[in-house]
Amino acid sequence: MVTGKTIRCIAVLPGLLGLLGFHAVAQAQLDGEKLYEKHCETCHRGHGEGSIGLPLNPAKFKSLTDEYLFRTIRNGRPGRIMPAFETLSDAQVNAIVGWLRTWSQSEPLVDSGQKVSGNAENGEQLFLKSCVVCHGKQGKGLEEGTGVTYSRERQFKVMPPAIGNPGFLASVSDGMLKEVITHGREGTAMAAFSELGFGSQDVDDVIVYLRSLQLTEKPAWRHDAMETPDPTLFVNSPYDFDMTVANLKRALSGYNFRTFPDRYIEQGLFPEDEINRKQLTIRFCNFNNLYDMLKIEPRLGIGLPCRITVIERDDGQVQLVTMNMTMIGQLFNNEQLMKYAHQMQENVIEIMEEATL
Amino acid sequence: MKGWRLLLSLLLLGFMSAAQAENMLMARTKLNFEQAMEAIRQSIEDHGYTISHVQRCDGGLKGFGYKTDYYRVIFFGKPQEIRQLTRDFPQMIPFVPLKFAVIAEEDETLVAIFNPAEMAAMFRDRRLRIQMARWKNDFESILEVVREQTVVMPRDN
């Protein structure tokens, strides 16, 4: 029932939210460094040394426009981990760009905004000859993830960027692309096309080819996940609790998974004699796959380990419960990881069906 | 009283939708791995949660001959809250206990968790969405403590 008090509470809400919003924007304008620490440092490190994200090497800042940095923060890199920071205000994004600029003495690149024209077919041939080795097919990046390589071995110390990524292409201007391709990138493996014997028209052709890669539709890997829109998958078992657990373990071993010791959901939270023993989690892992996945997504641990929980409801129905990996996997914003997620999902569904046949 | 509860709920949901850009909540600390583990443990407990166990992912990987730095997953929750949630919302079972990944990167450490505000969009129930908004506020606060901490004193217990 809506009372007078309720109405008064709701009436003050817009003012309160407005005040909070104003305060947030004012704070943001003050401190790009703080915003960088909160939103960027985890992936790019404190001085841009790079981690999950690419290094923000000040030596290359002179080849970047401020607009590129702004749009990169806004658009992110769909399917390449970096999120689109859509809820930061323009002032907040500009504050971060301003902070990054303090790292370098060089002036930002100023771009005329002129579009280039050229031959996409020739550009594709040049791309296949000189760019694909580092930037991958259609500029999607190599298959080993993003950013800087630390303890897990990969082909490059710094994984080359995905220059066919729609977020990159929506952020970069033709003029900036031309500058980078023509002159290369100081402090990186990116060579100058001018030194490789390519002319100005060749550079334009590569740019026209890259522009042809720009996607307008939603990427397929996100569509797939929406086919099963529930975050949790349930399968009813016709067997009793103990038999279902035994069936599940047998099915897992057939799929080359190693299982960990049984664990009740409430274990470690309640004293042993108070634990609900009708919620048993069977945890499992394929370490070869895990290693490959961690190279692609170092934060994968927040979804680990793979697990299926056997529960017995109050009405006696036994069920297998697990997360919808293709749906939850989307939170990683990682197209390469989604290939594994789809495979794992298929396996887990087969395992649950086998255990409940 | 009910009015204030409604106001609080609306505020929490408002914050939740205002934070939907980042799918994960993360913090980087200059603390080495052991110190960072202690800092995150203390911060989790100081926020009223119980740590149920810690899983050593690096141990299994090394056992299979892979080279990897320290990598742990900390499982935690509020006991009664977890019991109530799994009873009322079985769809939450795969997501509890809650968990932070703690990842060593040379001499620094990274801590990450799913952003509950993003997960809330997947669950239709209003009570769950409010619960996740609360978690989001707590996790941000836990991470903020870790981010700001430069020295960790072992706790006497």
Chai-1 contact restraints between the chains, C-beta under 6 A:
chainA,res_idxA,chainB,res_idxB,connection_type,confidence,min_distance_angstrom,max_distance_angstrom,comment,restraint_id
A,K5,B,G3,contact,1.0,0.0,6.0,A-B,restraint_1
A,T6,B,G3,contact,1.0,0.0,6.0,A-B,restraint_2
A,T6,B,L6,contact,1.0,0.0,6.0,A-B,restraint_3
A,C9,B,G3,contact,1.0,0.0,6.0,A-B,restraint_4
A,C9,B,L7,contact,1.0,0.0,6.0,A-B,restraint_5
A,E41,B,R28,contact,1.0,0.0,6.0,A-B,restraint_6
A,T42,B,M26,contact,1.0,0.0,6.0,A-B,restraint_7
A,T42,B,R28,contact,1.0,0.0,6.0,A-B,restraint_8
A,S51,B,E105,contact,1.0,0.0,6.0,A-B,restraint_9
A,P83,B,A21,contact,1.0,0.0,6.0,A-B,restraint_10
A,P83,B,E22,contact,1.0,0.0,6.0,A-B,restraint_11
A,F85,B,A21,contact,1.0,0.0,6.0,A-B,restraint_12
A,E86,B,A21,contact,1.0,0.0,6.0,A-B,restraint_13
A,T87,B,A18,contact,1.0,0.0,6.0,A-B,restraint_14
A,T87,B,A21,contact,1.0,0.0,6.0,A-B,restraint_15
A,Y150,B,E105,contact,1.0,0.0,6.0,A-B,restraint_16
A,S151,B,K67,contact,1.0,0.0,6.0,A-B,restraint_17
A,S151,B,T68,contact,1.0,0.0,6.0,A-B,restraint_18
A,S151,B,D69,contact,1.0,0.0,6.0,A-B,restraint_19
A,R152,B,T68,contact,1.0,0.0,6.0,A-B,restraint_20
A,P231,B,M122,contact,1.0,0.0,6.0,A-B,restraint_21
A,T232,B,Q91,contact,1.0,0.0,6.0,A-B,restraint_22
A,T232,B,P94,contact,1.0,0.0,6.0,A-B,restraint_23
A,G268,B,S52,contact,1.0,0.0,6.0,A-B,restraint_24
A,G268,B,H53,contact,1.0,0.0,6.0,A-B,restraint_25
A,L269,B,T50,contact,1.0,0.0,6.0,A-B,restraint_26
A,L269,B,S52,contact,1.0,0.0,6.0,A-B,restraint_27
A,L269,B,G77,contact,1.0,0.0,6.0,A-B,restraint_28
A,L269,B,P79,contact,1.0,0.0,6.0,A-B,restraint_29
A,F270,B,P79,contact,1.0,0.0,6.0,A-B,restraint_30
A,F287,B,G60,contact,1.0,0.0,6.0,A-B,restraint_31
A,F287,B,L61,contact,1.0,0.0,6.0,A-B,restraint_32
A,F287,B,F64,contact,1.0,0.0,6.0,A-B,restraint_33
A,Y291,B,L61,contact,1.0,0.0,6.0,A-B,restraint_34
A,Y291,B,Y66,contact,1.0,0.0,6.0,A-B,restraint_35
A,P298,B,I103,contact,1.0,0.0,6.0,A-B,restraint_36
A,R299,B,A101,contact,1.0,0.0,6.0,A-B,restraint_37
A,R299,B,A112,contact,1.0,0.0,6.0,A-B,restraint_38
A,G301,B,C57,contact,1.0,0.0,6.0,A-B,restraint_39
A,G301,B,V73,contact,1.0,0.0,6.0,A-B,restraint_40
A,G301,B,A101,contact,1.0,0.0,6.0,A-B,restraint_41
A,I302,B,A101,contact,1.0,0.0,6.0,A-B,restraint_42
A,I302,B,A112,contact,1.0,0.0,6.0,A-B,restraint_43
A,I302,B,I113,contact,1.0,0.0,6.0,A-B,restraint_44
A,I302,B,F114,contact,1.0,0.0,6.0,A-B,restraint_45
A,L304,B,V73,contact,1.0,0.0,6.0,A-B,restraint_46
A,T309,B,I93,contact,1.0,0.0,6.0,A-B,restraint_47
A,V321,B,I93,contact,1.0,0.0,6.0,A-B,restraint_48
A,T322,B,P94,contact,1.0,0.0,6.0,A-B,restraint_49
A,M323,B,P94,contact,1.0,0.0,6.0,A-B,restraint_50
A,L331,B,N23,contact,1.0,0.0,6.0,A-B,restraint_51
A,L331,B,F114,contact,1.0,0.0,6.0,A-B,restraint_52
A,L331,B,E118,contact,1.0,0.0,6.0,A-B,restraint_53
